[in-house]
Amino acid sequence: MESKDLNKIFDSFNKLKVLIIGDIMLDVYYWGDVSRISPEAPVPIVAVRKKESRMGGAGNVAINIQAMGATPILCSVIGNDSNGESLIRILKEKKLPTEGVLVSNDRPTTTKTRIISSNHHIVRIDDEIDEYIGDKQTKKLLEQIQKFIKDGKTDVIIFEDYDKGVISPELISKVVELAKKHKIPTVVDPKKRNFTAYKEVTLFKPNLKELREGLGVELQAGDFKHVQLVTEQLRKKQKIESVLVTLSEYGVFINSEKEKKLVPAHVRNISDVSGAGDTVVSVAALCCALHLPPYEIAYLSNLAGGQVIEKVGVAAVDKKQFLKEALQFMNGK
């Protein structure tokens, strides 16, 4: 890949429209200081200095897609509650479409509250249910997805699956069938429950934990021969074009018919790994939409994921910095 090619790729991202299907959630952060232990129990007292709400899950993928210059379109389900209202407000503030986000009276908006002091997580509180949304809601969601696809608003589809119930095997099957009919690439960020339901997709991106749990195998991050064997079996069994496994400090491993390679991680000052997988799948999906070779997809998405772990909290990729780093690493600087 030459410098002119890389610049062309990054410019091409601006023209893409990305349909993101999955579990959107609200990330709430309390930032504060700890100076003493509670007299009521052996726990720290956090004096709150700042509170912040951000979109998480599929919402964070949308933010990363937007940060790369592309247009994200979210299809998800939230609750009819104050946290759901906060998510809609954030979407509007970021000038993101809301018509694909359905409101349900039967479930709360998935919310994760993090309390942070001195760049360290003290505790996380989850407010959620993970039952599948009902048949009625699934039908409405599928109708909305079909509308976006038939209107020509989709260059690539991302399944952002957090096992919170928005994505079901039925939805997966119908969307993949529809995508194949319209020749739209499908990219998956999976969790355990629907792991084996993703068949005939373009790119499948589990992390090591998800790969272990999804297939029920013992697997070590540094055992690359075993990683290659397991991903090859997965790719063939589920008829997946490429499997991209994130391996934390080891980097990523790409397994496709033509390429089976480890892309090592670059040295980073790690502050917080939250949301790094969202960045990886976002960049990988954009690359798939441009039909880049598997190794280039792995290389660019790995580099992007490495950038965001240097930031505290769930953060989006910085496109200018990302391009600068990509050019530097490409030129061996």
C-alpha positions as CSV (number, residue, x, y, z in Angstrom):
1,M,0.0,0.0,0.0
2,E,1.4,3.4,-1.0
3,S,0.8,6.8,0.5
4,K,-1.4,7.9,-2.3
5,D,-3.5,4.7,-2.0
6,L,-3.9,5.3,1.8
7,N,-5.0,8.9,1.3
8,K,-7.5,7.7,-1.4
9,I,-8.9,5.1,1.0
10,F,-9.4,7.6,3.7
11,D,-11.1,10.0,1.3
12,S,-13.4,7.2,0.0
13,F,-14.6,6.6,3.6
14,N,-16.5,9.9,3.3
15,K,-18.9,8.5,0.7
16,L,-20.0,5.4,2.5
17,K,-23.3,4.7,4.3
18,V,-23.2,2.1,7.1
19,L,-26.2,0.3,8.5
20,I,-25.5,-0.7,12.1
21,I,-27.9,-3.2,13.7
22,G,-27.6,-4.1,17.3
23,D,-27.7,-3.2,21.0
24,I,-27.4,0.6,21.6
25,M,-26.8,1.6,25.2
26,L,-26.2,4.6,27.3
27,D,-22.8,5.0,29.0
28,V,-22.9,7.2,32.1
29,Y,-19.7,8.4,33.7
30,Y,-19.1,9.8,37.1
31,W,-15.7,11.4,37.4
32,G,-14.4,12.2,40.9
33,D,-11.7,12.0,43.6
34,V,-11.2,9.4,46.4
35,S,-9.7,10.8,49.6
36,R,-11.2,8.5,52.3
37,I,-13.0,5.2,53.0
38,S,-16.7,5.2,54.0
39,P,-17.4,4.7,57.7
40,E,-20.4,2.6,56.7
41,A,-18.5,-0.1,54.7
42,P,-15.0,-0.7,53.5
43,V,-15.5,1.1,50.2
44,P,-14.1,4.3,48.8
45,I,-16.1,7.6,48.9
46,V,-16.0,9.3,45.5
47,A,-16.5,13.0,45.5
48,V,-18.1,13.6,42.1
49,R,-16.6,16.4,39.9
50,K,-18.3,15.7,36.6
51,K,-21.0,13.6,35.1
52,E,-21.2,12.7,31.4
53,S,-23.5,10.6,29.2
54,R,-22.4,9.0,26.0
55,M,-23.7,6.5,23.5
56,G,-22.3,3.0,23.9
57,G,-22.5,-0.4,22.2
58,A,-23.9,0.0,18.7
59,G,-24.1,3.7,19.4
60,N,-20.3,3.9,19.9
61,V,-19.8,2.1,16.6
62,A,-22.0,4.8,15.0
63,I,-19.8,7.5,16.5
64,N,-16.7,5.8,15.2
65,I,-18.2,5.5,11.7
66,Q,-19.1,9.2,11.8
67,A,-15.6,10.1,13.0
68,M,-14.1,8.4,10.0
69,G,-16.3,10.6,7.7
70,A,-18.9,8.0,6.7
71,T,-22.6,8.1,7.4
72,P,-24.0,5.7,10.1
73,I,-27.6,4.6,10.3
74,L,-28.6,2.9,13.5
75,C,-31.3,0.2,13.8
76,S,-31.9,-0.7,17.4
77,V,-34.4,-0.8,20.3
78,I,-34.5,1.4,23.4
79,G,-36.8,1.7,26.4
80,N,-39.6,4.2,26.9
81,D,-37.7,5.9,29.7
82,S,-35.4,8.8,30.6
83,N,-32.3,7.0,29.5
84,G,-33.9,6.3,26.2
85,E,-34.7,10.0,25.9
86,S,-31.1,10.8,26.6
87,L,-30.0,8.6,23.8
88,I,-32.4,10.2,21.3
89,R,-31.1,13.6,22.4
90,I,-27.5,12.6,21.9
91,L,-28.3,11.2,18.4
92,K,-29.9,14.4,17.4
93,E,-27.0,16.5,18.9
94,K,-24.6,14.4,16.7
95,K,-26.9,14.9,13.7
96,L,-27.5,11.1,13.4
97,P,-30.8,9.7,12.1
98,T,-33.2,8.3,14.7
99,E,-35.9,6.7,12.5
100,G,-34.2,3.3,12.9
101,V,-34.3,3.4,16.7
102,L,-37.5,1.8,18.0
103,V,-39.0,2.5,21.4
104,S,-40.3,-0.4,23.5
105,N,-42.6,-0.3,26.6
106,D,-41.5,-3.8,27.5
107,R,-37.8,-3.2,28.4
108,P,-35.5,-0.6,29.8
109,T,-32.8,1.2,27.9
110,T,-29.5,-0.7,28.4
111,T,-27.5,1.6,30.7
112,K,-23.9,1.2,32.0
113,T,-22.8,3.6,34.8
114,R,-19.1,3.8,35.5
115,I,-17.5,5.6,38.4
116,I,-14.0,6.7,37.7
117,S,-11.2,8.2,39.9
118,S,-7.7,9.0,38.8
119,N,-8.3,7.2,35.5
120,H,-9.3,4.0,37.2
121,H,-12.7,2.4,37.3
122,I,-14.1,2.1,40.8
123,V,-17.3,0.3,40.0
124,R,-19.7,-0.3,37.1
125,I,-23.5,-0.5,37.4
126,D,-25.6,-2.2,34.7
127,D,-29.3,-1.6,34.2
128,E,-30.6,-3.9,31.6
129,I,-32.5,-7.0,30.5
130,D,-31.1,-9.4,27.9
131,E,-34.3,-11.3,26.7
132,Y,-34.8,-11.2,23.0
133,I,-37.2,-8.5,21.8
134,G,-40.6,-9.9,20.9
135,D,-41.7,-11.0,17.4
136,K,-43.7,-7.8,16.9
137,Q,-40.6,-5.6,17.6
138,T,-38.4,-7.9,15.5
139,K,-40.8,-7.5,12.6
140,K,-40.8,-3.7,12.9
141,L,-37.0,-3.6,13.1
142,L,-36.7,-5.9,10.0
143,E,-39.1,-3.7,8.1
144,Q,-37.0,-0.6,8.9
145,I,-33.8,-2.5,7.8
146,Q,-35.4,-3.5,4.5
147,K,-36.4,0.1,3.9
148,F,-32.9,1.4,4.4
149,I,-31.5,-1.3,2.1
150,K,-34.1,-0.9,-0.7
151,D,-33.7,2.9,-0.6
152,G,-30.0,2.4,-1.5
153,K,-28.7,3.8,1.7
154,T,-26.3,0.9,2.6
155,D,-22.8,0.1,1.5
156,V,-22.0,-2.3,4.4
157,I,-24.0,-3.8,7.3
158,I,-22.6,-4.2,10.8
159,F,-24.1,-6.5,13.4
160,E,-23.1,-5.1,16.7
161,D,-24.2,-7.8,19.1
162,Y,-23.9,-7.3,22.8
163,D,-26.3,-10.2,23.8
164,K,-28.9,-7.7,25.0
165,G,-31.7,-9.1,22.9
166,V,-32.0,-6.8,19.8
167,I,-30.4,-9.4,17.5
168,S,-31.9,-12.8,17.2
169,P,-31.1,-15.8,15.0
170,E,-34.2,-15.1,12.9
171,L,-33.1,-11.4,12.3
172,I,-29.6,-12.5,11.4
173,S,-30.8,-15.0,8.9
174,K,-33.2,-12.6,7.1
175,V,-30.7,-9.7,7.1
176,V,-27.8,-11.8,5.7
177,E,-30.1,-13.2,3.0
178,L,-31.2,-9.6,2.1
179,A,-27.6,-8.4,2.1
180,K,-26.5,-11.1,-0.2
181,K,-29.3,-10.4,-2.6
182,H,-28.2,-6.7,-2.8
183,K,-24.5,-7.6,-2.7
184,I,-23.9,-5.7,0.5
185,P,-20.9,-6.9,2.8
186,T,-21.9,-8.0,6.3
187,V,-19.6,-7.5,9.3
188,V,-20.1,-9.0,12.7
189,D,-19.0,-8.1,16.2
190,P,-20.4,-11.2,18.0
191,K,-21.1,-12.4,21.5
192,K,-21.8,-15.9,22.8
193,R,-25.5,-16.4,22.4
194,N,-25.8,-15.9,18.6
195,F,-22.2,-16.9,17.8
196,T,-23.0,-19.8,15.6
197,A,-26.0,-18.1,14.0
198,Y,-23.8,-15.9,11.9
199,K,-23.4,-17.9,8.6
200,E,-22.2,-16.7,5.2
201,V,-21.1,-13.3,6.4
202,T,-18.2,-11.3,5.0
203,L,-16.2,-10.6,8.1
204,F,-16.5,-12.0,11.6
205,K,-14.7,-10.2,14.4
206,P,-14.6,-11.9,17.8
207,N,-12.1,-11.2,20.5
208,L,-10.3,-14.1,22.1
209,K,-12.8,-14.4,25.0
210,E,-15.7,-14.5,22.5
211,L,-13.9,-17.0,20.4
212,R,-13.4,-19.3,23.4
213,E,-16.9,-19.0,24.7
214,G,-18.6,-19.1,21.3
215,L,-16.9,-22.4,20.3
216,G,-16.2,-23.8,23.8
217,V,-12.5,-24.2,23.2
218,E,-9.4,-23.6,25.3
219,L,-7.3,-21.1,23.5
220,Q,-4.2,-19.0,24.5
221,A,-3.6,-15.6,23.0
222,G,0.1,-16.4,22.1
223,D,-0.7,-19.8,20.6
224,F,-1.0,-18.6,17.0
225,K,-1.0,-22.0,15.4
226,H,-4.0,-23.0,17.5
227,V,-5.7,-19.6,16.7
228,Q,-5.2,-20.3,13.1
229,L,-6.6,-23.8,13.3
230,V,-9.7,-22.7,15.3
231,T,-10.4,-19.7,13.0
232,E,-10.0,-21.9,9.9
233,Q,-12.5,-24.4,11.2
234,L,-14.9,-21.6,12.2
235,R,-14.6,-19.9,8.8
236,K,-15.3,-23.1,6.9
237,K,-18.1,-24.4,9.1
238,Q,-20.0,-21.1,9.1
239,K,-19.0,-20.3,5.5
240,I,-17.5,-16.9,6.5
241,E,-15.2,-15.1,4.1
242,S,-12.8,-13.7,6.7
243,V,-12.4,-14.1,10.5
244,L,-10.6,-11.3,12.3
245,V,-9.7,-12.1,15.9
246,T,-8.5,-9.3,18.3
247,L,-5.8,-10.6,20.6
248,S,-5.2,-7.7,22.9
249,E,-1.4,-6.9,23.3
250,Y,-0.6,-9.5,20.6
251,G,-2.5,-7.6,17.9
252,V,-5.0,-9.2,15.5
253,F,-5.1,-12.4,13.5
254,I,-6.8,-12.5,10.1
255,N,-7.9,-15.8,8.5
256,S,-9.3,-15.8,5.0
257,E,-9.0,-18.2,2.1
258,K,-6.0,-16.3,0.8
259,E,-4.4,-14.9,3.9
260,K,-3.7,-16.2,7.4
261,K,-1.5,-13.7,9.2
262,L,-0.8,-12.1,12.5
263,V,-0.8,-8.3,12.6
264,P,1.3,-7.4,15.7
265,A,0.1,-4.7,18.0
266,H,2.0,-1.4,18.2
267,V,3.5,-0.3,21.6
268,R,0.9,1.9,23.4
269,N,0.3,3.6,26.7
270,I,-2.9,1.8,27.6
271,S,-5.4,3.9,29.6
272,D,-8.7,2.1,28.9
273,V,-9.6,-0.7,26.6
274,S,-13.3,0.1,26.7
275,G,-14.8,0.4,23.2
276,A,-11.6,-0.6,21.4
277,G,-13.5,-3.4,19.7
278,D,-16.1,-1.0,18.5
279,T,-13.4,1.0,16.8
280,V,-11.9,-2.1,15.2
281,V,-15.2,-3.3,13.8
282,S,-16.0,0.2,12.5
283,V,-12.8,0.5,10.5
284,A,-13.0,-3.1,9.4
285,A,-16.5,-2.5,8.0
286,L,-15.5,0.6,6.1
287,C,-12.6,-1.3,4.6
288,C,-14.9,-4.2,3.6
289,A,-17.2,-1.7,1.9
290,L,-14.3,-0.7,-0.2
291,H,-13.4,-4.3,-0.9
292,L,-9.8,-4.0,0.5
293,P,-7.7,-7.1,0.8
294,P,-8.0,-9.0,4.1
295,Y,-4.5,-8.0,5.4
296,E,-5.1,-4.3,4.8
297,I,-8.4,-4.6,6.6
298,A,-6.6,-6.2,9.6
299,Y,-3.7,-3.8,9.5
300,L,-5.9,-0.6,9.5
301,S,-8.5,-1.8,12.0
302,N,-5.7,-3.0,14.4
303,L,-4.0,0.4,14.2
304,A,-7.3,2.2,14.8
305,G,-8.1,0.1,17.9
306,G,-4.7,0.8,19.3
307,Q,-5.3,4.5,19.1
308,V,-8.4,4.6,21.3
309,I,-7.0,2.5,24.2
310,E,-4.8,5.5,25.0
311,K,-7.9,7.5,26.0
312,V,-9.9,7.1,29.2
313,G,-13.5,5.9,28.8
314,V,-15.2,4.8,25.6
315,A,-13.8,7.0,22.9
316,A,-13.9,7.3,19.1
317,V,-11.0,7.2,16.6
318,D,-9.4,10.5,15.5
319,K,-9.3,10.3,11.7
320,K,-6.5,12.8,11.1
321,Q,-4.3,11.2,13.8
322,F,-5.2,7.7,12.5
323,L,-4.1,8.6,9.0
324,K,-0.9,10.3,10.2
325,E,0.0,7.1,12.2
326,A,-0.9,4.9,9.3
327,L,1.4,6.8,7.0
328,Q,4.2,6.8,9.6
329,F,4.0,3.1,10.2
330,M,3.7,2.4,6.5
331,N,6.9,4.3,5.9
332,G,8.7,2.7,8.8
333,K,9.0,5.8,11.0
